[in-house]
Amino acid sequence: MAKTTPAKFIREVRQEISKVTWPTRKETSVTTVMVFAMVIFAALFFFFVDQVLAFGVRQILGLGA
């Protein structure tokens, strides 16, 4: 197995980082807003599904009386 010196490793890392296509500030902000929107949507969806299932279980077990 070939040994890599720390200096060579740093050079290779810098070469690889220079190949990365970094997102623009606008792309980052739009993606962040979309992630927050999807998190809110998923939270509301699961909240309502949980409420419906809890209502059904209460009706079946007779705990809603």
All heavy atoms as a GROMACS GRO file, in nm:
protein
  517
    1MET      N    1   0.084  -0.116   0.000
    1MET     CA    2   0.000   0.000   0.000
    1MET      C    3   0.089   0.124   0.000
    1MET      O    4   0.183   0.134   0.077
    1MET     CB    5  -0.090  -0.002   0.124
    1MET     CG    6  -0.190   0.109   0.124
    1MET     SD    7  -0.328   0.079   0.235
    1MET     CE    8  -0.260   0.135   0.388
    2ALA      N    9   0.060   0.216  -0.089
    2ALA     CA   10   0.142   0.337  -0.103
    2ALA      C   11   0.114   0.432   0.013
    2ALA      O   12   0.001   0.452   0.054
    2ALA     CB   13   0.112   0.405  -0.235
    3LYS      N   14   0.221   0.491   0.064
    3LYS     CA   15   0.208   0.589   0.171
    3LYS      C   16   0.195   0.728   0.111
    3LYS      O   17   0.261   0.761   0.015
    3LYS     CB   18   0.332   0.584   0.262
    3LYS     CG   19   0.348   0.451   0.331
    3LYS     CD   20   0.344   0.472   0.476
    3LYS     CE   21   0.356   0.334   0.543
    3LYS     NZ   22   0.344   0.342   0.682
    4THR      N   23   0.108   0.809   0.170
    4THR     CA   24   0.087   0.945   0.124
    4THR      C   25   0.134   1.040   0.233
    4THR      O   26   0.097   1.025   0.348
    4THR     CB   27  -0.062   0.970   0.096
    4THR    OG1   28  -0.107   0.875   0.000
    4THR    CG2   29  -0.086   1.109   0.044
    5THR      N   30   0.216   1.135   0.193
    5THR     CA   31   0.263   1.232   0.291
    5THR      C   32   0.151   1.333   0.320
    5THR      O   33   0.062   1.353   0.236
    5THR     CB   34   0.386   1.308   0.238
    5THR    OG1   35   0.347   1.383   0.123
    5THR    CG2   36   0.499   1.212   0.201
    6PRO      N   37   0.154   1.396   0.436
    6PRO     CA   38   0.050   1.496   0.467
    6PRO      C   39   0.045   1.610   0.366
    6PRO      O   40  -0.063   1.656   0.330
    6PRO     CB   41   0.091   1.547   0.605
    6PRO     CG   42   0.167   1.434   0.667
    6PRO     CD   43   0.240   1.369   0.553
    7ALA      N   44   0.160   1.654   0.315
    7ALA     CA   45   0.164   1.762   0.217
    7ALA      C   46   0.096   1.719   0.087
    7ALA      O   47   0.018   1.796   0.028
    7ALA     CB   48   0.307   1.806   0.190
    8LYS      N   49   0.123   1.596   0.042
    8LYS     CA   50   0.060   1.547  -0.080
    8LYS      C   51  -0.091   1.533  -0.060
    8LYS      O   52  -0.170   1.564  -0.150
    8LYS     CB   53   0.121   1.412  -0.119
    8LYS     CG   54   0.065   1.358  -0.249
    8LYS     CD   55   0.130   1.227  -0.288
    8LYS     CE   56   0.068   1.177  -0.418
    8LYS     NZ   57   0.113   1.044  -0.452
    9PHE      N   58  -0.130   1.487   0.057
    9PHE     CA   59  -0.272   1.474   0.087
    9PHE      C   60  -0.343   1.609   0.078
    9PHE      O   61  -0.450   1.622   0.018
    9PHE     CB   62  -0.291   1.412   0.226
    9PHE     CG   63  -0.434   1.405   0.270
    9PHE    CD1   64  -0.519   1.309   0.218
    9PHE    CD2   65  -0.485   1.495   0.362
    9PHE    CE1   66  -0.652   1.302   0.257
    9PHE    CE2   67  -0.617   1.490   0.402
    9PHE     CZ   68  -0.701   1.392   0.349
   10ILE      N   69  -0.282   1.713   0.137
   10ILE     CA   70  -0.340   1.848   0.134
   10ILE      C   71  -0.352   1.898  -0.010
   10ILE      O   72  -0.453   1.955  -0.050
   10ILE     CB   73  -0.258   1.946   0.220
   10ILE    CG1   74  -0.259   1.904   0.366
   10ILE    CG2   75  -0.307   2.089   0.203
   10ILE    CD1   76  -0.394   1.911   0.432
   11ARG      N   77  -0.248   1.874  -0.092
   11ARG     CA   78  -0.252   1.916  -0.232
   11ARG      C   79  -0.366   1.846  -0.307
   11ARG      O   80  -0.440   1.909  -0.383
   11ARG     CB   81  -0.119   1.886  -0.302
   11ARG     CG   82  -0.010   1.988  -0.275
   11ARG     CD   83   0.107   1.969  -0.370
   11ARG     NE   84   0.164   1.834  -0.370
   11ARG     CZ   85   0.259   1.792  -0.287
   11ARG    NH1   86   0.310   1.874  -0.196
   11ARG    NH2   87   0.304   1.669  -0.295
   12GLU      N   88  -0.383   1.717  -0.283
   12GLU     CA   89  -0.489   1.642  -0.350
   12GLU      C   90  -0.627   1.689  -0.305
   12GLU      O   91  -0.719   1.699  -0.386
   12GLU     CB   92  -0.472   1.493  -0.324
   12GLU     CG   93  -0.352   1.432  -0.395
   12GLU     CD   94  -0.331   1.286  -0.361
   12GLU    OE1   95  -0.410   1.230  -0.282
   12GLU    OE2   96  -0.234   1.227  -0.412
   13VAL      N   97  -0.641   1.720  -0.178
   13VAL     CA   98  -0.769   1.771  -0.127
   13VAL      C   99  -0.801   1.905  -0.192
   13VAL      O  100  -0.914   1.929  -0.237
   13VAL     CB  101  -0.766   1.784   0.027
   13VAL    CG1  102  -0.885   1.865   0.077
   13VAL    CG2  103  -0.764   1.647   0.092
   14ARG      N  104  -0.703   1.992  -0.203
   14ARG     CA  105  -0.726   2.122  -0.267
   14ARG      C  106  -0.764   2.106  -0.414
   14ARG      O  107  -0.848   2.179  -0.466
   14ARG     CB  108  -0.603   2.211  -0.253
   14ARG     CG  109  -0.587   2.266  -0.114
   14ARG     CD  110  -0.475   2.364  -0.105
   14ARG     NE  111  -0.465   2.418   0.029
   14ARG     CZ  112  -0.372   2.498   0.071
   14ARG    NH1  113  -0.277   2.537  -0.013
   14ARG    NH2  114  -0.372   2.542   0.194
   15GLN      N  115  -0.701   2.011  -0.483
   15GLN     CA  116  -0.736   1.985  -0.623
   15GLN      C  117  -0.881   1.939  -0.635
   15GLN      O  118  -0.954   1.983  -0.723
   15GLN     CB  119  -0.644   1.879  -0.683
   15GLN     CG  120  -0.505   1.927  -0.716
   15GLN     CD  121  -0.417   1.813  -0.766
   15GLN    OE1  122  -0.452   1.695  -0.751
   15GLN    NE2  123  -0.303   1.847  -0.824
   16GLU      N  124  -0.923   1.850  -0.546
   16GLU     CA  125  -1.060   1.800  -0.551
   16GLU      C  126  -1.161   1.910  -0.516
   16GLU      O  127  -1.268   1.918  -0.576
   16GLU     CB  128  -1.078   1.680  -0.457
   16GLU     CG  129  -1.005   1.556  -0.503
   16GLU     CD  130  -1.051   1.507  -0.639
   16GLU    OE1  131  -1.172   1.506  -0.665
   16GLU    OE2  132  -0.964   1.470  -0.720
   17ILE      N  133  -1.129   1.993  -0.419
   17ILE     CA  134  -1.219   2.102  -0.380
   17ILE      C  135  -1.236   2.200  -0.496
   17ILE      O  136  -1.344   2.255  -0.516
   17ILE     CB  137  -1.169   2.173  -0.252
   17ILE    CG1  138  -1.190   2.081  -0.133
   17ILE    CG2  139  -1.238   2.306  -0.231
   17ILE    CD1  140  -1.137   2.136  -0.003
   18SER      N  141  -1.130   2.221  -0.573
   18SER     CA  142  -1.141   2.315  -0.686
   18SER      C  143  -1.233   2.262  -0.796
   18SER      O  144  -1.285   2.338  -0.876
   18SER     CB  145  -1.003   2.346  -0.744
   18SER     OG  146  -0.950   2.231  -0.808
   19LYS      N  147  -1.260   2.131  -0.798
   19LYS     CA  148  -1.348   2.071  -0.897
   19LYS      C  149  -1.496   2.081  -0.858
   19LYS      O  150  -1.583   2.059  -0.942
   19LYS     CB  151  -1.314   1.923  -0.916
   19LYS     CG  152  -1.175   1.899  -0.974
   19LYS     CD  153  -1.148   1.750  -0.981
   19LYS     CE  154  -1.005   1.722  -1.025
   19LYS     NZ  155  -0.977   1.577  -1.024
   20VAL      N  156  -1.522   2.114  -0.733
   20VAL     CA  157  -1.660   2.119  -0.684
   20VAL      C  158  -1.732   2.240  -0.742
   20VAL      O  159  -1.677   2.350  -0.748
   20VAL     CB  160  -1.662   2.125  -0.530
   20VAL    CG1  161  -1.803   2.146  -0.477
   20VAL    CG2  162  -1.600   2.000  -0.470
   21THR      N  163  -1.857   2.219  -0.783
   21THR     CA  164  -1.941   2.330  -0.828
   21THR      C  165  -2.024   2.375  -0.709
   21THR      O  166  -2.117   2.306  -0.666
   21THR     CB  167  -2.034   2.284  -0.942
   21THR    OG1  168  -1.955   2.233  -1.047
   21THR    CG2  169  -2.118   2.400  -0.992
   22TRP      N  170  -1.991   2.491  -0.654
   22TRP     CA  171  -2.058   2.540  -0.535
   22TRP      C  172  -2.187   2.611  -0.574
   22TRP      O  173  -2.192   2.682  -0.674
   22TRP     CB  174  -1.965   2.636  -0.459
   22TRP     CG  175  -1.841   2.567  -0.411
   22TRP    CD1  176  -1.720   2.570  -0.470
   22TRP    CD2  177  -1.830   2.481  -0.298
   22TRP    NE1  178  -1.630   2.492  -0.399
   22TRP    CE2  179  -1.696   2.437  -0.293
   22TRP    CE3  180  -1.918   2.437  -0.200
   22TRP    CZ2  181  -1.650   2.351  -0.193
   22TRP    CZ3  182  -1.872   2.352  -0.101
   22TRP    CH2  183  -1.738   2.310  -0.099
   23PRO      N  184  -2.294   2.593  -0.494
   23PRO     CA  185  -2.420   2.661  -0.526
   23PRO      C  186  -2.410   2.812  -0.500
   23PRO      O  187  -2.333   2.856  -0.415
   23PRO     CB  188  -2.521   2.597  -0.430
   23PRO     CG  189  -2.438   2.547  -0.317
   23PRO     CD  190  -2.304   2.510  -0.375
   24THR      N  191  -2.491   2.887  -0.573
   24THR     CA  192  -2.495   3.031  -0.552
   24THR      C  193  -2.574   3.060  -0.425
   24THR      O  194  -2.642   2.973  -0.370
   24THR     CB  195  -2.563   3.102  -0.670
   24THR    OG1  196  -2.700   3.059  -0.676
   24THR    CG2  197  -2.493   3.072  -0.801
   25ARG      N  198  -2.566   3.185  -0.380
   25ARG     CA  199  -2.640   3.224  -0.260
   25ARG      C  200  -2.791   3.208  -0.282
   25ARG      O  201  -2.864   3.164  -0.194
   25ARG     CB  202  -2.607   3.369  -0.222
   25ARG     CG  203  -2.675   3.417  -0.096
   25ARG     CD  204  -2.629   3.555  -0.057
   25ARG     NE  205  -2.491   3.560  -0.019
   25ARG     CZ  206  -2.446   3.538   0.105
   25ARG    NH1  207  -2.530   3.510   0.200
   25ARG    NH2  208  -2.318   3.545   0.131
   26LYS      N  209  -2.837   3.241  -0.404
   26LYS     CA  210  -2.980   3.228  -0.435
   26LYS      C  211  -3.023   3.082  -0.432
   26LYS      O  212  -3.130   3.049  -0.376
   26LYS     CB  213  -3.010   3.290  -0.571
   26LYS     CG  214  -3.155   3.285  -0.606
   26LYS     CD  215  -3.183   3.351  -0.741
   26LYS     CE  216  -3.332   3.341  -0.772
   26LYS     NZ  217  -3.366   3.395  -0.901
   27GLU      N  218  -2.944   2.993  -0.491
   27GLU     CA  219  -2.977   2.851  -0.490
   27GLU      C  220  -2.984   2.797  -0.347
   27GLU      O  221  -3.074   2.719  -0.314
   27GLU     CB  222  -2.874   2.771  -0.570
   27GLU     CG  223  -2.880   2.792  -0.719
   27GLU     CD  224  -2.764   2.727  -0.792
   27GLU    OE1  225  -2.655   2.709  -0.731
   27GLU    OE2  226  -2.782   2.696  -0.911
   28THR      N  227  -2.890   2.840  -0.265
   28THR     CA  228  -2.888   2.795  -0.126
   28THR      C  229  -3.010   2.844  -0.051
   28THR      O  230  -3.073   2.768   0.024
   28THR     CB  231  -2.759   2.844  -0.057
   28THR    OG1  232  -2.646   2.795  -0.130
   28THR    CG2  233  -2.751   2.792   0.086
   29SER      N  234  -3.047   2.971  -0.070
   29SER     CA  235  -3.162   3.024   0.003
   29SER      C  236  -3.292   2.961  -0.045
   29SER      O  237  -3.380   2.929   0.036
   29SER     CB  238  -3.167   3.176  -0.008
   29SER     OG  239  -3.180   3.215  -0.142
   30VAL      N  240  -3.307   2.940  -0.176
   30VAL     CA  241  -3.428   2.875  -0.227
   30VAL      C  242  -3.439   2.733  -0.174
   30VAL      O  243  -3.547   2.689  -0.132
   30VAL     CB  244  -3.429   2.877  -0.382
   30VAL    CG1  245  -3.536   2.786  -0.437
   30VAL    CG2  246  -3.448   3.019  -0.432
   31THR      N  247  -3.330   2.660  -0.173
   31THR     CA  248  -3.331   2.524  -0.122
   31THR      C  249  -3.365   2.522   0.026
   31THR      O  250  -3.442   2.437   0.072
   31THR     CB  251  -3.194   2.457  -0.146
   31THR    OG1  252  -3.164   2.462  -0.286
   31THR    CG2  253  -3.194   2.313  -0.100
   32THR      N  254  -3.311   2.616   0.103
   32THR     CA  255  -3.340   2.623   0.246
   32THR      C  256  -3.487   2.649   0.271
   32THR      O  257  -3.550   2.584   0.356
   32THR     CB  258  -3.254   2.733   0.311
   32THR    OG1  259  -3.116   2.703   0.289
   32THR    CG2  260  -3.281   2.742   0.460
   33VAL      N  261  -3.545   2.743   0.197
   33VAL     CA  262  -3.688   2.774   0.212
   33VAL      C  263  -3.772   2.651   0.176
   33VAL      O  264  -3.871   2.620   0.245
   33VAL     CB  265  -3.726   2.896   0.126
   33VAL    CG1  266  -3.877   2.912   0.118
   33VAL    CG2  267  -3.663   3.021   0.181
   34MET      N  268  -3.735   2.581   0.069
   34MET     CA  269  -3.811   2.462   0.030
   34MET      C  270  -3.803   2.352   0.136
   34MET      O  271  -3.902   2.283   0.163
   34MET     CB  272  -3.760   2.408  -0.104
   34MET     CG  273  -3.794   2.498  -0.221
   34MET     SD  274  -3.970   2.534  -0.237
   34MET     CE  275  -4.034   2.373  -0.272
   35VAL      N  276  -3.688   2.336   0.198
   35VAL     CA  277  -3.673   2.236   0.304
   35VAL      C  278  -3.763   2.272   0.421
   35VAL      O  279  -3.835   2.186   0.475
   35VAL     CB  280  -3.526   2.222   0.347
   35VAL    CG1  281  -3.515   2.143   0.477
   35VAL    CG2  282  -3.444   2.157   0.238
   36PHE      N  283  -3.763   2.398   0.463
   36PHE     CA  284  -3.850   2.440   0.573
   36PHE      C  285  -3.997   2.420   0.537
   36PHE      O  286  -4.077   2.375   0.620
   36PHE     CB  287  -3.824   2.585   0.612
   36PHE     CG  288  -3.706   2.601   0.704
   36PHE    CD1  289  -3.593   2.669   0.663
   36PHE    CD2  290  -3.709   2.550   0.832
   36PHE    CE1  291  -3.484   2.684   0.747
   36PHE    CE2  292  -3.601   2.564   0.918
   36PHE     CZ  293  -3.488   2.632   0.875
   37ALA      N  294  -4.036   2.452   0.414
   37ALA     CA  295  -4.175   2.434   0.372
   37ALA      C  296  -4.214   2.286   0.377
   37ALA      O  297  -4.324   2.251   0.424
   37ALA     CB  298  -4.194   2.490   0.232
   38MET      N  299  -4.127   2.198   0.330
   38MET     CA  300  -4.158   2.055   0.331
   38MET      C  301  -4.164   2.001   0.473
   38MET      O  302  -4.246   1.913   0.503
   38MET     CB  303  -4.055   1.977   0.249
   38MET     CG  304  -4.065   2.002   0.100
   38MET     SD  305  -4.228   1.968   0.032
   38MET     CE  306  -4.241   1.794   0.058
   39VAL      N  307  -4.079   2.051   0.561
   39VAL     CA  308  -4.083   2.008   0.702
   39VAL      C  309  -4.215   2.048   0.766
   39VAL      O  310  -4.279   1.968   0.836
   39VAL     CB  311  -3.962   2.066   0.780
   39VAL    CG1  312  -3.981   2.051   0.929
   39VAL    CG2  313  -3.834   1.998   0.736
   40ILE      N  314  -4.259   2.171   0.741
   40ILE     CA  315  -4.387   2.217   0.795
   40ILE      C  316  -4.502   2.135   0.738
   40ILE      O  317  -4.593   2.092   0.811
   40ILE     CB  318  -4.406   2.368   0.769
   40ILE    CG1  319  -4.306   2.447   0.854
   40ILE    CG2  320  -4.548   2.413   0.797
   40ILE    CD1  321  -4.295   2.594   0.816
   41PHE      N  322  -4.500   2.112   0.607
   41PHE     CA  323  -4.604   2.031   0.543
   41PHE      C  324  -4.608   1.890   0.602
   41PHE      O  325  -4.717   1.838   0.635
   41PHE     CB  326  -4.580   2.024   0.392
   41PHE     CG  327  -4.675   1.933   0.321
   41PHE    CD1  328  -4.805   1.972   0.296
   41PHE    CD2  329  -4.634   1.807   0.279
   41PHE    CE1  330  -4.895   1.886   0.232
   41PHE    CE2  331  -4.722   1.722   0.215
   41PHE     CZ  332  -4.852   1.761   0.192
   42ALA      N  333  -4.493   1.827   0.618
   42ALA     CA  334  -4.488   1.691   0.673
   42ALA      C  335  -4.537   1.689   0.818
   42ALA      O  336  -4.611   1.598   0.858
   42ALA     CB  337  -4.346   1.635   0.665
   43ALA      N  338  -4.499   1.789   0.897
   43ALA     CA  339  -4.543   1.796   1.036
   43ALA      C  340  -4.695   1.810   1.045
   43ALA      O  341  -4.760   1.740   1.124
   43ALA     CB  342  -4.474   1.912   1.107
   44LEU      N  343  -4.752   1.896   0.963
   44LEU     CA  344  -4.898   1.913   0.963
   44LEU      C  345  -4.968   1.786   0.916
   44LEU      O  346  -5.070   1.744   0.974
   44LEU     CB  347  -4.937   2.032   0.876
   44LEU     CG  348  -4.900   2.169   0.931
   44LEU    CD1  349  -4.928   2.278   0.827
   44LEU    CD2  350  -4.975   2.197   1.060
   45PHE      N  351  -4.917   1.724   0.811
   45PHE     CA  352  -4.975   1.601   0.760
   45PHE      C  353  -4.978   1.493   0.868
   45PHE      O  354  -5.082   1.432   0.894
   45PHE     CB  355  -4.897   1.552   0.638
   45PHE     CG  356  -4.940   1.417   0.589
   45PHE    CD1  357  -5.055   1.402   0.515
   45PHE    CD2  358  -4.864   1.304   0.619
   45PHE    CE1  359  -5.097   1.277   0.471
   45PHE    CE2  360  -4.904   1.179   0.575
   45PHE     CZ  361  -5.021   1.165   0.502
   46PHE      N  362  -4.864   1.470   0.933
   46PHE     CA  363  -4.859   1.365   1.034
   46PHE      C  364  -4.941   1.402   1.158
   46PHE      O  365  -4.998   1.314   1.223
   46PHE     CB  366  -4.715   1.332   1.071
   46PHE     CG  367  -4.645   1.254   0.963
   46PHE    CD1  368  -4.537   1.307   0.895
   46PHE    CD2  369  -4.688   1.128   0.927
   46PHE    CE1  370  -4.474   1.236   0.795
   46PHE    CE2  371  -4.626   1.055   0.827
   46PHE     CZ  372  -4.518   1.109   0.761
   47PHE      N  373  -4.952   1.530   1.190
   47PHE     CA  374  -5.037   1.572   1.301
   47PHE      C  375  -5.182   1.536   1.272
   47PHE      O  376  -5.252   1.478   1.356
   47PHE     CB  377  -5.024   1.723   1.325
   47PHE     CG  378  -5.120   1.775   1.426
   47PHE    CD1  379  -5.100   1.753   1.561
   47PHE    CD2  380  -5.233   1.845   1.385
   47PHE    CE1  381  -5.190   1.801   1.654
   47PHE    CE2  382  -5.324   1.892   1.477
   47PHE     CZ  383  -5.304   1.870   1.612
   48PHE      N  384  -5.230   1.569   1.152
   48PHE     CA  385  -5.370   1.540   1.118
   48PHE      C  386  -5.396   1.390   1.106
   48PHE      O  387  -5.500   1.341   1.150
   48PHE     CB  388  -5.412   1.613   0.990
   48PHE     CG  389  -5.430   1.761   1.013
   48PHE    CD1  390  -5.352   1.852   0.944
   48PHE    CD2  391  -5.522   1.808   1.104
   48PHE    CE1  392  -5.367   1.988   0.964
   48PHE    CE2  393  -5.538   1.944   1.126
   48PHE     CZ  394  -5.462   2.035   1.056
   49VAL      N  395  -5.303   1.316   1.050
   49VAL     CA  396  -5.319   1.171   1.042
   49VAL      C  397  -5.324   1.112   1.183
   49VAL      O  398  -5.407   1.025   1.212
   49VAL     CB  399  -5.205   1.106   0.959
   49VAL    CG1  400  -5.204   0.955   0.975
   49VAL    CG2  401  -5.218   1.144   0.813
   50ASP      N  402  -5.240   1.160   1.272
   50ASP     CA  403  -5.240   1.112   1.410
   50ASP      C  404  -5.373   1.143   1.478
   50ASP      O  405  -5.427   1.060   1.551
   50ASP     CB  406  -5.125   1.177   1.488
   50ASP     CG  407  -5.118   1.128   1.630
   50ASP    OD1  408  -5.110   1.005   1.651
   50ASP    OD2  409  -5.122   1.214   1.722
   51GLN      N  410  -5.427   1.263   1.454
   51GLN     CA  411  -5.555   1.299   1.514
   51GLN      C  412  -5.668   1.210   1.462
   51GLN      O  413  -5.754   1.166   1.541
   51GLN     CB  414  -5.588   1.447   1.486
   51GLN     CG  415  -5.494   1.543   1.554
   51GLN     CD  416  -5.494   1.528   1.705
   51GLN    OE1  417  -5.599   1.527   1.767
   51GLN    NE2  418  -5.377   1.515   1.762
   52VAL      N  419  -5.669   1.181   1.333
   52VAL     CA  420  -5.772   1.094   1.275
   52VAL      C  421  -5.761   0.953   1.333
   52VAL      O  422  -5.862   0.892   1.372
   52VAL     CB  423  -5.762   1.093   1.121
   52VAL    CG1  424  -5.849   0.984   1.060
   52VAL    CG2  425  -5.800   1.229   1.065
   53LEU      N  426  -5.639   0.900   1.339
   53LEU     CA  427  -5.621   0.766   1.394
   53LEU      C  428  -5.658   0.761   1.542
   53LEU      O  429  -5.721   0.665   1.588
   53LEU     CB  430  -5.478   0.719   1.373
   53LEU     CG  431  -5.438   0.692   1.228
   53LEU    CD1  432  -5.290   0.658   1.220
   53LEU    CD2  433  -5.522   0.581   1.169
   54ALA      N  434  -5.622   0.863   1.618
   54ALA     CA  435  -5.658   0.867   1.760
   54ALA      C  436  -5.809   0.872   1.777
   54ALA      O  437  -5.865   0.804   1.865
   54ALA     CB  438  -5.592   0.987   1.827
   55PHE      N  439  -5.877   0.951   1.694
   55PHE     CA  440  -6.023   0.957   1.700
   55PHE      C  441  -6.083   0.819   1.672
   55PHE      O  442  -6.174   0.774   1.741
   55PHE     CB  443  -6.076   1.061   1.599
   55PHE     CG  444  -6.225   1.067   1.591
   55PHE    CD1  445  -6.298   1.130   1.690
   55PHE    CD2  446  -6.292   1.009   1.485
   55PHE    CE1  447  -6.436   1.134   1.684
   55PHE    CE2  448  -6.429   1.012   1.477
   55PHE     CZ  449  -6.502   1.074   1.577
   56GLY      N  450  -6.032   0.751   1.568
   56GLY     CA  451  -6.082   0.618   1.534
   56GLY      C  452  -6.060   0.519   1.647
   56GLY      O  453  -6.150   0.440   1.680
   57VAL      N  454  -5.945   0.521   1.708
   57VAL     CA  455  -5.917   0.428   1.818
   57VAL      C  456  -6.008   0.459   1.937
   57VAL      O  457  -6.062   0.367   2.000
   57VAL     CB  458  -5.767   0.437   1.859
   57VAL    CG1  459  -5.742   0.362   1.990
   57VAL    CG2  460  -5.680   0.381   1.748
   58ARG      N  461  -6.030   0.586   1.968
   58ARG     CA  462  -6.119   0.623   2.077
   58ARG      C  463  -6.262   0.574   2.049
   58ARG      O  464  -6.331   0.526   2.140
   58ARG     CB  465  -6.119   0.774   2.100
   58ARG     CG  466  -5.999   0.823   2.178
   58ARG     CD  467  -6.017   0.966   2.228
   58ARG     NE  468  -6.043   1.061   2.121
   58ARG     CZ  469  -5.950   1.127   2.052
   58ARG    NH1  470  -5.822   1.107   2.083
   58ARG    NH2  471  -5.983   1.211   1.957
   59GLN      N  472  -6.306   0.586   1.925
   59GLN     CA  473  -6.440   0.540   1.890
   59GLN      C  474  -6.452   0.388   1.901
   59GLN      O  475  -6.551   0.335   1.951
   59GLN     CB  476  -6.478   0.586   1.748
   59GLN     CG  477  -6.492   0.735   1.733
   59GLN     CD  478  -6.595   0.793   1.827
   59GLN    OE1  479  -6.706   0.742   1.839
   59GLN    NE2  480  -6.558   0.900   1.894
   60ILE      N  481  -6.349   0.317   1.856
   60ILE     CA  482  -6.352   0.170   1.860
   60ILE      C  483  -6.349   0.121   2.005
   60ILE      O  484  -6.422   0.029   2.042
   60ILE     CB  485  -6.235   0.112   1.779
   60ILE    CG1  486  -6.258   0.138   1.630
   60ILE    CG2  487  -6.218  -0.038   1.804
   60ILE    CD1  488  -6.139   0.105   1.543
   61LEU      N  489  -6.266   0.181   2.088
   61LEU     CA  490  -6.252   0.135   2.226
   61LEU      C  491  -6.357   0.193   2.320
   61LEU      O  492  -6.362   0.158   2.436
   61LEU     CB  493  -6.112   0.167   2.278
   61LEU     CG  494  -5.997   0.098   2.204
   61LEU    CD1  495  -5.864   0.142   2.262
   61LEU    CD2  496  -6.011  -0.053   2.212
   62GLY      N  497  -6.437   0.287   2.270
   62GLY     CA  498  -6.542   0.345   2.352
   62GLY      C  499  -6.491   0.443   2.457
   62GLY      O  500  -6.556   0.467   2.557
   63LEU      N  501  -6.373   0.500   2.434
   63LEU     CA  502  -6.317   0.594   2.531
   63LEU      C  503  -6.365   0.735   2.508
   63LEU      O  504  -6.337   0.824   2.587
   63LEU     CB  505  -6.164   0.591   2.524
   63LEU     CG  506  -6.100   0.454   2.554
   63LEU    CD1  507  -5.950   0.462   2.530
   63LEU    CD2  508  -6.130   0.412   2.695
   64GLY      N  509  -6.439   0.758   2.400
   64GLY     CA  510  -6.484   0.893   2.366
   64GLY      C  511  -6.614   0.932   2.432
   64GLY      O  512  -6.664   1.042   2.414
   65ALA      N  513  -6.671   0.843   2.514
   65ALA     CA  514  -6.802   0.871   2.575
   65ALA      C  515  -6.794   0.960   2.695
   65ALA      O  516  -6.707   0.982   2.763
   65ALA     CB  517  -6.872   0.740   2.613
   0.00000   0.00000   0.00000
